[in-house]
Amino acid sequence: MADNPAAASSERKLWPAVRNGLLCRCPQCGRGKLYRKYLKIRDRCEACGLDMHHHRADDLPPYIAITIVGHILVAFLLHAEMAAPLSAWTYMMILVPAAIILPLAMLPSIKGAVVGIQWAQRMHGFGRRPDAG
């Protein structure tokens, strides 16, 4: 449905697509789910039929997540050290789990936003489907 010539020539708005991706929804319609598993993109949107198997976000979402979490943790560390210095073990007990949990929690939304950008800019891969012959 979404792969017809009329849909291909239509304008794709960037910010609605990014918003839909941040919400882990189809970048085109915003109704269908983007993922079939934690970070596995569906082959097609169940609501509008958009073909999504070719979208690859690759390494950009982890880099963005690590950058965001790094800034949060360094700001926390500096604030905590200036307010009331804690022992090294206390910092480890707080910062190590946060450094693991926060990026994992952010990744689906960040990857969805990247897929939304790819869809809006018509930047998708041209390779074969991984499950094809």
C-alpha positions as CSV (number, residue, x, y, z in Angstrom):
1,M,0.0,0.0,0.0
2,A,2.7,2.5,1.0
3,D,5.0,1.4,-1.8
4,N,2.8,2.7,-4.6
5,P,4.0,5.5,-6.9
6,A,1.6,8.1,-5.4
7,A,2.8,7.4,-1.9
8,A,6.5,7.5,-3.1
9,S,6.0,11.0,-4.6
10,S,4.2,12.5,-1.6
11,E,6.0,14.8,0.9
12,R,7.2,13.1,4.1
13,K,7.3,15.4,7.1
14,L,10.4,15.0,9.2
15,W,9.2,15.9,12.7
16,P,6.0,13.8,12.8
17,A,8.1,10.9,11.6
18,V,10.7,11.4,14.3
19,R,7.9,11.8,16.9
20,N,6.3,8.6,15.8
21,G,9.7,6.9,15.9
22,L,10.3,8.1,19.5
23,L,7.0,6.6,20.4
24,C,8.1,3.3,18.8
25,R,5.4,3.6,16.2
26,C,5.3,3.4,12.4
27,P,7.0,6.6,11.0
28,Q,4.3,6.9,8.3
29,C,1.0,6.4,10.1
30,G,1.9,6.5,13.8
31,R,-0.6,3.7,14.6
32,G,1.3,0.5,14.0
33,K,4.1,-0.8,16.2
34,L,7.6,-0.3,14.9
35,Y,9.2,-3.3,16.6
36,R,8.3,-7.0,16.7
37,K,10.9,-7.6,19.5
38,Y,13.1,-5.4,21.7
39,L,15.0,-3.8,18.8
40,K,13.9,-5.9,15.8
41,I,12.0,-3.8,13.3
42,R,8.8,-5.3,11.8
43,D,8.8,-6.3,8.1
44,R,5.5,-4.3,7.5
45,C,3.3,-2.0,9.5
46,E,0.2,-3.8,10.5
47,A,-1.9,-0.6,10.3
48,C,-0.8,1.0,7.0
49,G,1.3,-1.7,5.3
50,L,4.5,0.3,5.1
51,D,7.4,-1.9,4.1
52,M,10.0,-1.4,6.9
53,H,12.3,-4.4,6.6
54,H,15.0,-2.4,4.9
55,H,15.5,0.3,7.6
56,R,18.8,-0.1,9.3
57,A,19.8,2.2,12.1
58,D,23.1,0.3,12.8
59,D,25.4,2.0,15.2
60,L,24.0,5.5,15.5
61,P,21.4,4.8,18.3
62,P,24.0,3.3,20.7
63,Y,26.3,6.3,20.1
64,I,23.5,8.7,20.9
65,A,22.4,6.8,24.0
66,I,26.0,6.6,25.3
67,T,26.5,10.3,24.7
68,I,23.3,11.2,26.6
69,V,23.9,8.8,29.5
70,G,27.6,9.9,29.7
71,H,26.5,13.5,30.1
72,I,23.8,12.6,32.7
73,L,26.3,10.4,34.8
74,V,29.1,12.9,34.7
75,A,26.8,15.7,35.7
76,F,25.5,13.6,38.6
77,L,29.0,12.7,39.6
78,L,30.2,16.3,39.7
79,H,27.1,17.4,41.6
80,A,27.3,14.6,44.1
81,E,31.1,15.2,44.6
82,M,30.5,19.0,45.3
83,A,27.5,18.5,47.5
84,A,28.6,15.6,49.7
85,P,31.4,13.4,48.6
86,L,30.5,9.7,48.8
87,S,32.8,6.6,49.0
88,A,34.0,5.0,45.8
89,W,31.8,2.0,46.4
90,T,28.7,4.1,46.7
91,Y,29.5,5.7,43.4
92,M,30.1,2.3,41.8
93,M,26.8,1.0,43.2
94,I,24.9,3.9,41.7
95,L,26.8,4.6,38.5
96,V,27.4,1.1,37.1
97,P,23.8,0.0,37.1
98,A,22.7,3.4,35.8
99,A,25.3,3.1,33.0
100,I,23.8,-0.2,32.0
101,I,20.1,0.4,32.5
102,L,19.7,3.9,31.1
103,P,21.1,3.2,27.6
104,L,19.0,0.0,27.3
105,A,15.9,1.9,28.2
106,M,16.6,4.7,25.7
107,L,17.6,2.6,22.7
108,P,14.2,1.7,21.3
109,S,13.1,5.3,21.2
110,I,16.4,6.6,19.8
111,K,16.4,3.8,17.2
112,G,12.8,4.7,16.3
113,A,13.7,8.3,15.8
114,V,16.6,7.3,13.5
115,V,14.2,5.1,11.5
116,G,11.8,8.0,11.4
117,I,14.5,10.3,9.9
118,Q,15.5,7.6,7.4
119,W,11.9,7.2,6.3
120,A,11.2,10.9,6.0
121,Q,14.4,11.5,4.0
122,R,14.0,8.3,1.9
123,M,17.3,7.0,3.3
124,H,16.9,3.2,3.4
125,G,19.0,0.3,2.4
126,F,18.7,-1.4,-0.9
127,G,20.1,-4.8,0.1
128,R,18.2,-8.1,0.1
129,R,16.0,-9.1,2.9
130,P,18.0,-11.1,5.5
131,D,15.4,-13.9,5.4
132,A,15.2,-14.1,1.6
133,G,16.7,-17.1,0.0
